[in-house]
Amino acid sequence: MQTHKAKVSWEDLCIPKEEGGLGLRKLQDSSKTFALKLIWRLFTQPLSLWVSWVNHYLLKYNSFWDVRDDQKSSWMWRKLLKLRDLAHEFMKVEVRDGKTCHFWFDDWLGMWRLIAITGATGTTYMGVMRHAKVCDAVTEEGWSIRGHRSCHFHDLHNSIMAAEPPKLEKGSDICLWKHGDDDYRSTFSSTRTWDQLRVKRSKVE
């Protein structure tokens, strides 16, 4: 009986059929998609028993984007924390009442995390506490932030002042997930997430 080595690599098989593969999915890409879905649930299913437990015991009601990695935590939780930068590329928030959106850590202004622009000193320059929600930076008159006379973060200040302030009558903030280029929706799609994670190749005739 003769045996032969495989003439097609696993990488070539794990691509869609229209790109010359067999339509299989790499375990690594599927695992990331599953983990990203858990992160999505942290922001969209507050009544879930698991989400409530995470908020109380692991996050202690702080931002998921800012909590420190604890080596004593489970491997799954540490994995979710390691995927934060990737998850942030997929998520943004449509601010309405501003009660759940973190001012410094959620992408609500279309500029990624504001804390990444200013660093920790930004909280002092702009007068907004590190764990403040967007609604905390607003009064009845409008935005309540400092920095308009400072040379630091002048462009950021102008961008915030140009944005419409949150209002209670608008309802709750809405988390959005990236389904494609400039395509954000209020639902999570495993298929579209996996498709953005995988290595793409040219379609075959």
Secondary structure as UniProt FT lines:
FT   HELIX           10..13
FT   HELIX           17..19
FT   HELIX           27..44
FT   TURN            46..47
FT   HELIX           49..53
FT   HELIX           54..58
FT   TURN            60..61
FT   TURN            64..66
FT   TURN            71..72
FT   HELIX           75..82
FT   HELIX           84..90
FT   STRAND          91..94
FT   TURN            103..105
FT   HELIX           114..118
FT   TURN            120..121
FT   HELIX           122..126
FT   TURN            130..131
FT   HELIX           134..137
FT   STRAND          138..139
FT   TURN            140..141
FT   STRAND          142..143
FT   TURN            148..149
FT   TURN            152..153
FT   HELIX           154..162
FT   HELIX           168..170
FT   STRAND          174..180
FT   TURN            181..182
FT   STRAND          183..185
FT   HELIX           190..197
//
